[in-house]
Amino acid sequence: MTTKPFYTRREFIKTAGAAAGGTLVAAPALAGAGSFFKEKRRMALVGTGVRGVSMFGRSLRANYSDTVELVSLCDINPGRLQVAREYIGGNLPAYTDLDEMLAAQKPEVLIVTSRDDVHHEHIITGMRHGCDIITEKPLTIDEQKAQAIINAEKEYGRKVIVTFNYRYPPYRAKIKELIMEGYVGDIRSVDFHYHISHSHLMRYMQRWHGQRQYGGSLWVHKSTHHFDMANWWINSDPEEVTAWGALERFGRKGPFRGNNCRDCNFTSQCPYHWNILENEHLRTLYTDNEQYDGYIRDNCVFREEIDIWEKHTAVVKYANGAIMTYSLTADTGFEGYKLVVNGTEGRLEVRAGGWPRKFGEEITFMPNRRYSDREEEQFFVEHGSGGHWGGDPVMTDQLFRDPDRPDPLRQQAGVRDGVMSILVGVAARKSIDSGNRPVNIGDLTTIQPHPARGLEV
């Protein structure tokens, strides 16, 4: 067995770029993405939650002010909007009406970081005003809203980029590179098992994510990351989904409930009690502005309105014949995942996450010795600096600094990628609700599954 050294972020980017002219096939980027930015562009932001004000607000102004001009903010909550304005800086004009902002400020790009269930409204409104779109995942939460986005993209001819930052951590990009280099051959099966810790799940249960009507359940809000990675690695579209799920600890299953964590008679008994007032940023952004829209950031995790699942298991059949077994276990003390990619010529295996935090991940390749001349290898890939294991700065550099750079791994994602990622979760929901019957992806929207991504008709 041979062992390859750790890659730094700089070395990985250099290696991936060089590979585009060598063993990697240089696939085209998202249609139109090479000309997405010609010069310094005017951008506006809708949705001023934590993600919006930090990654696409304050950080954007701090790191990309030479290439991007953030011209305005929009949110339905005027109190939170003012806090966001002060936090981001720049004395930006702020609006509670999106049409009014777009008409007055005329941005070239609208960044959408609003609640999942209104993504489609903001994406379509932006395109109607002539904006290209950068949107947080998930693209939307159901097939009807997805179809509306598909139709609008065709009608208005604008570009939509979905920020799948899970494609960008160096070790995940390395997995894609090894697959493209032919290490595993044709992919036959994938085992993908993800775990969310109790503290991570608690935050979902406290917020609007705990109700399907807002976040589409964790099948969509969280698992869209995982389904997109799987679709990207397998390089094929999902075709059929059968799923199972359960809610066993939270929601109506809880032993008691209160109004919220600040106003509860069971704080000494509840293992999930959390005092939001101790976090000044969240207090000023959320609790001080509840009177405007009624959004409670520290809801009771046992409130009866919770209708999502903690346990998730699915079997996904792909159009190229590959089959994936997937699980999201969202009730555990562990945060991380195990991934196995089996192909005609070998197997890739990754165990990521855990505690204490590691500074990199190990990818193990095991050849099928009957069909491959390769030796067993281990690849150690360092995490990059910045959020999501170094993925966030790589992605934002591509979005805001160097949009014309080569994209040999096809990391930048568009509407089709966004739709196919959420439809796995939508199909999983439908399968569970129907008594675990299989659901065909092709029945959900006009986008039909294709065996090979990038070669769709």
C-alpha positions in Angstrom: 0.0 0.0 0.0 1.3 3.5 -0.9 0.5 6.6 1.1 0.2 10.0 -0.4 0.9 13.2 1.6 -1.6 15.7 2.8 -2.7 18.4 0.4 -3.0 21.9 1.5 -5.8 24.0 0.1 -3.4 25.8 -2.2 -1.8 22.6 -3.4 -5.2 21.0 -4.0 -6.4 23.8 -6.1 -3.2 23.8 -8.1 -3.4 20.0 -8.5 -7.0 20.1 -9.6 -6.3 22.9 -12.1 -3.4 21.0 -13.6 -5.4 17.8 -13.8 -7.9 19.5 -16.1 -5.3 19.4 -18.8 -4.1 15.9 -17.9 -6.0 12.9 -16.5 -9.2 14.8 -15.7 -11.7 15.6 -18.4 -12.3 19.4 -18.4 -16.1 19.6 -18.3 -17.8 22.9 -19.0 -18.9 25.0 -16.1 -22.6 25.9 -15.5 -24.0 27.3 -18.7 -23.2 31.0 -18.8 -21.1 30.9 -15.6 -17.9 31.8 -17.4 -19.4 35.2 -18.3 -21.4 35.5 -15.1 -19.3 38.5 -14.0 -17.7 40.8 -16.5 -16.5 43.5 -13.9 -17.5 44.7 -10.5 -21.1 43.8 -10.1 -24.0 45.2 -8.1 -25.6 42.6 -5.8 -28.5 42.7 -3.3 -29.4 40.3 -0.5 -32.8 39.1 0.5 -33.0 37.3 3.8 -31.1 38.6 6.8 -30.7 35.5 9.1 -27.4 34.4 10.4 -26.2 32.9 7.1 -27.2 35.9 5.1 -25.7 38.6 7.3 -22.4 36.7 7.8 -21.3 34.8 4.7 -23.2 36.9 2.1 -23.2 40.1 4.0 -20.3 41.1 6.3 -17.8 38.6 4.8 -18.7 39.5 1.2 -18.1 43.2 1.9 -14.9 42.4 3.8 -13.4 40.0 1.3 -14.8 40.9 -2.1 -15.4 44.7 -2.1 -13.0 45.1 -5.0 -15.1 42.8 -7.3 -18.6 43.0 -5.8 -20.7 46.0 -4.6 -23.4 45.0 -2.1 -26.0 47.6 -2.8 -29.0 46.8 -0.6 -30.8 44.4 1.8 -34.3 43.1 2.1 -36.2 41.3 4.8 -39.9 41.2 5.9 -38.7 41.9 9.5 -37.8 45.6 9.8 -36.1 45.2 13.2 -33.9 42.3 12.1 -33.2 44.3 8.9 -31.8 47.2 10.9 -29.6 44.9 13.0 -28.3 43.3 9.8 -27.7 46.7 8.3 -25.5 47.7 11.3 -23.8 44.3 11.5 -22.9 44.3 7.8 -21.9 47.9 7.6 -21.8 50.3 4.7 -25.0 52.1 5.5 -26.9 50.1 2.9 -30.4 51.0 1.8 -32.8 48.5 3.4 -36.3 47.4 2.2 -39.1 45.2 3.4 -40.6 44.9 -0.1 -38.5 42.9 -2.6 -40.1 44.4 -5.7 -39.5 47.9 -4.4 -35.8 47.2 -3.7 -35.1 45.6 -7.1 -36.9 48.4 -8.9 -35.1 51.1 -7.0 -31.6 49.6 -6.7 -31.4 47.6 -10.0 -28.9 45.0 -8.8 -27.4 42.7 -11.4 -27.4 39.7 -9.0 -29.9 38.8 -6.2 -28.5 36.7 -3.4 -31.3 34.6 -1.8 -30.8 33.5 1.8 -34.4 33.7 3.0 -36.5 30.9 4.5 -36.6 27.7 2.3 -40.3 27.8 1.5 -40.1 31.3 -0.1 -36.9 30.7 -2.1 -38.9 30.2 -5.2 -40.8 33.5 -4.8 -37.6 35.5 -4.4 -35.7 33.6 -7.1 -38.6 34.2 -9.6 -39.1 37.8 -8.6 -35.4 38.5 -9.0 -35.3 37.0 -12.5 -38.4 39.0 -13.4 -36.4 42.1 -12.6 -33.6 41.0 -14.8 -31.3 39.6 -12.0 -29.1 36.6 -12.1 -29.5 34.6 -8.9 -27.2 33.1 -6.3 -29.3 31.1 -3.9 -28.6 29.1 -0.8 -29.6 25.5 -0.7 -32.1 23.9 -0.9 -33.3 25.4 -4.1 -36.9 25.0 -2.8 -38.9 22.5 -0.8 -41.4 20.7 -3.2 -41.9 19.8 -6.8 -44.5 22.5 -7.5 -42.1 25.3 -6.4 -39.3 23.6 -8.3 -41.3 23.5 -11.5 -42.1 27.2 -11.1 -38.3 27.9 -10.9 -37.7 25.7 -14.0 -40.3 27.6 -15.9 -39.1 31.0 -14.9 -35.5 30.3 -15.8 -36.7 29.4 -19.3 -39.0 32.4 -19.5 -36.5 35.1 -18.3 -33.3 33.6 -19.5 -31.4 34.4 -16.3 -28.7 32.2 -14.6 -29.2 30.6 -11.3 -26.4 29.3 -9.1 -27.1 27.1 -6.1 -24.5 27.4 -3.4 -23.7 23.7 -2.7 -20.7 24.4 -0.4 -20.5 20.7 0.4 -18.9 20.1 -3.0 -16.0 22.4 -2.2 -14.0 21.0 0.8 -10.7 19.7 -0.6 -11.2 16.1 0.5 -14.7 15.9 -1.1 -13.3 17.4 -4.3 -10.5 14.8 -4.1 -13.1 12.0 -4.1 -14.6 13.5 -7.2 -11.2 13.7 -8.8 -10.4 10.1 -8.0 -13.7 9.0 -9.5 -13.1 11.0 -12.6 -9.6 9.6 -12.9 -11.2 6.1 -13.1 -10.1 4.6 -9.8 -13.4 2.8 -9.1 -14.4 2.4 -12.8 -18.2 2.4 -13.3 -20.0 3.1 -10.1 -22.3 0.2 -9.1 -23.3 1.1 -5.5 -22.9 3.7 -2.8 -23.3 3.4 0.9 -23.8 6.9 2.5 -24.6 7.2 6.2 -24.7 10.6 7.9 -25.0 11.4 11.6 -26.1 14.7 13.2 -25.3 15.3 16.9 -28.0 16.0 19.5 -27.0 19.7 19.7 -27.2 20.1 15.9 -30.6 18.4 15.7 -31.8 20.5 18.6 -31.3 23.7 16.7 -33.4 22.3 13.8 -36.2 21.3 16.2 -36.2 24.8 17.8 -36.5 26.7 14.5 -38.8 26.7 11.6 -37.0 23.7 10.2 -39.0 21.5 12.5 -42.1 22.0 10.4 -42.3 20.5 6.8 -44.2 23.5 5.5 -41.2 25.8 6.0 -38.2 23.5 5.5 -39.5 20.5 3.7 -38.2 18.3 6.6 -34.5 17.3 7.0 -35.0 15.1 3.9 -34.8 18.4 2.0 -33.2 21.1 4.1 -30.3 19.0 5.3 -30.1 15.9 3.1 -30.1 18.0 -0.1 -26.4 18.5 0.7 -25.9 14.8 0.7 -28.0 14.0 -2.2 -26.3 16.6 -4.3 -22.9 15.2 -3.4 -24.0 11.7 -4.3 -25.5 12.9 -7.6 -22.3 14.7 -8.3 -20.0 11.8 -7.5 -22.1 9.2 -9.2 -22.5 11.6 -12.2 -26.1 10.4 -12.9 -29.6 11.5 -12.0 -31.7 9.8 -9.3 -34.6 7.8 -10.8 -36.5 6.1 -8.0 -36.7 6.4 -4.2 -38.1 4.3 -1.5 -37.8 5.6 2.1 -38.6 5.1 5.8 -38.6 7.5 8.7 -39.6 8.1 12.3 -39.9 10.8 15.0 -39.2 9.2 18.3 -37.8 11.8 20.7 -38.9 15.3 19.8 -42.2 17.0 19.1 -45.3 15.4 20.6 -43.1 12.5 21.7 -41.6 14.8 24.4 -42.4 14.4 28.1 -43.3 18.1 28.6 -43.4 21.3 26.7 -43.2 25.0 27.3 -43.7 28.2 25.3 -40.0 28.5 24.4 -36.7 28.0 26.2 -36.9 31.5 27.8 -40.4 30.9 29.1 -40.6 27.4 30.4 -41.3 25.7 33.7 -39.0 22.7 32.9 -35.6 24.3 32.4 -34.0 22.2 35.1 -35.4 19.0 33.7 -35.0 19.5 30.0 -31.8 18.2 28.5 -32.3 20.6 25.5 -32.7 23.9 27.5 -30.8 26.7 25.8 -30.6 30.4 26.9 -30.5 32.4 23.7 -30.2 35.6 25.8 -26.6 34.7 26.5 -25.7 35.1 22.8 -25.8 38.8 22.1 -25.7 38.5 18.3 -28.7 36.0 18.2 -30.6 38.0 20.8 -30.3 41.3 18.9 -31.0 39.6 15.6 -33.9 37.5 16.6 -35.4 37.8 20.1 -35.4 41.6 20.1 -37.4 41.6 16.9 -40.0 38.9 17.4 -42.8 41.4 17.6 -42.5 42.1 13.8 -43.1 38.7 12.4 -43.6 36.3 15.3 -40.5 34.2 14.6 -39.3 32.5 17.7 -35.6 31.3 17.5 -35.7 29.2 20.7 -38.9 27.3 20.3 -39.6 24.3 22.5 -38.2 21.2 20.9 -41.3 19.2 22.2 -43.9 21.5 20.6 -46.7 19.5 18.9 -46.3 21.3 15.6 -43.0 19.5 14.8 -43.8 17.0 12.0 -40.4 16.1 10.6 -38.3 12.9 11.3 -35.2 12.1 13.3 -34.5 8.8 11.6 -34.2 8.7 7.8 -33.3 5.7 5.5 -33.7 5.5 1.8 -32.8 3.4 -1.2 -32.1 5.5 -4.3 -31.9 4.0 -7.8 -30.0 6.0 -10.4 -30.6 6.2 -14.1 -27.2 4.7 -14.9 -28.0 1.6 -12.8 -26.2 2.6 -9.6 -28.0 2.1 -6.3 -27.4 4.1 -3.1 -28.3 3.2 0.4 -28.6 6.3 2.5 -29.4 7.2 6.1 -29.5 10.4 8.1 -29.4 9.6 11.8 -30.3 12.8 13.5 -30.4 11.6 17.1 -26.9 10.7 18.2 -23.8 12.0 20.0 -21.7 11.8 16.8 -21.4 14.2 14.0 -19.9 12.8 10.7 -20.4 10.2 8.1 -19.2 7.1 6.4 -19.1 6.9 2.6 -18.3 3.9 0.4 -18.3 4.1 -3.4 -18.1 0.6 -5.1 -17.3 0.3 -8.7 -16.2 -2.2 -11.4 -12.5 -1.6 -10.7 -12.4 -0.7 -7.0 -13.7 0.9 -3.9 -13.3 4.3 -2.2 -14.0 4.5 1.6 -14.2 7.6 3.8 -14.9 8.0 7.5 -15.3 11.7 8.2 -16.0 13.7 11.3 -16.0 12.7 15.0 -14.3 14.3 18.0 -11.7 15.6 18.6 -11.7 17.5 15.3 -9.2 16.3 12.8 -7.2 18.6 10.5 -7.8 16.4 7.5 -9.6 13.3 6.2 -8.3 10.0 4.9 -9.6 8.4 1.7 -8.8 4.7 1.2 -8.8 3.1 -2.2 -9.1 -0.7 -2.5 -8.7 -2.1 -6.0 -10.8 -4.9 -7.4 -7.7 -7.0 -8.2 -9.5 -9.1 -10.9 -10.1 -5.9 -13.0 -7.6 -3.3 -11.8 -3.9 -3.0 -12.0 -3.8 -0.3 -9.3 -2.4 -0.8 -5.8 -4.2 0.0 -2.6 -3.7 3.6 -1.7 -4.5 6.1 1.0 -4.9 9.8 0.3 -4.7 12.3 3.2 -6.3 15.6 2.4 -6.1 18.6 4.7 -9.1 20.7 5.6 -8.8 24.2 4.3 -9.2 27.3 6.3 -12.6 28.8 6.6 -16.1 27.4 7.1 -17.3 23.9 6.2 -13.8 22.4 6.2 -12.4 25.0 3.9 -15.2 24.7 1.4 -16.8 28.1 1.9 -13.9 30.3 0.9 -13.2 28.1 -2.2 -16.8 28.5 -3.3 -17.1 32.2 -2.6 -13.8 32.8 -4.4 -15.3 31.1 -7.4 -18.5 33.1 -7.1 -17.1 36.5 -6.3 -13.4 36.6 -7.1 -12.7 34.4 -10.1 -15.9 33.2 -11.8 -14.0 32.5 -15.1 -11.6 30.0 -13.6 -11.7 26.5 -14.9 -14.2 24.2 -13.2 -12.9 20.7 -14.1 -14.7 19.0 -11.2 -18.0 20.8 -12.1 -18.4 22.1 -8.6 -20.6 25.0 -9.5 -24.3 24.0 -9.6 -27.3 25.3 -11.4 -31.1 24.7 -11.5 -31.0 21.1 -12.7 -28.6 20.2 -9.9 -30.7 22.0 -7.3 -33.9 20.3 -8.6 -32.4 16.8 -8.6 -31.0 17.2 -5.1 -34.3 18.2 -3.6 -36.4 15.7 -5.5 -34.7 12.8 -3.8 -35.9 14.3 -0.5 -39.3 15.1 -1.8 -39.7 11.6 -3.1 -38.5 10.2 0.2 -41.2 12.2 2.0 -43.8 10.9 -0.4 -42.6 7.4 -0.1 -43.0 7.5 3.7 -46.4 9.1 3.6 -47.6 6.5 1.1 -46.5 3.5 3.3 -43.0 3.2 1.9 -43.9 2.8 -1.8 -41.3 3.7 -4.4 -41.6 7.1 -6.0 -40.4 7.9 -9.5 -38.4 11.1 -9.8 -39.5 11.6 -13.4 -43.2 12.0 -12.3 -42.4 15.1 -10.2 -41.2 17.7 -12.7 -40.6 18.2 -16.4 -36.8 17.5 -15.8 -36.3 13.8 -16.6 -33.5 11.6 -15.1 -30.5 11.1 -17.4 -27.9 8.4 -17.0 -25.0 10.8 -17.5 -24.9 14.4 -16.1 -23.8 17.0 -18.5 -25.1 15.0 -21.4 -28.8 15.7 -20.9 -30.9 16.4 -23.9 
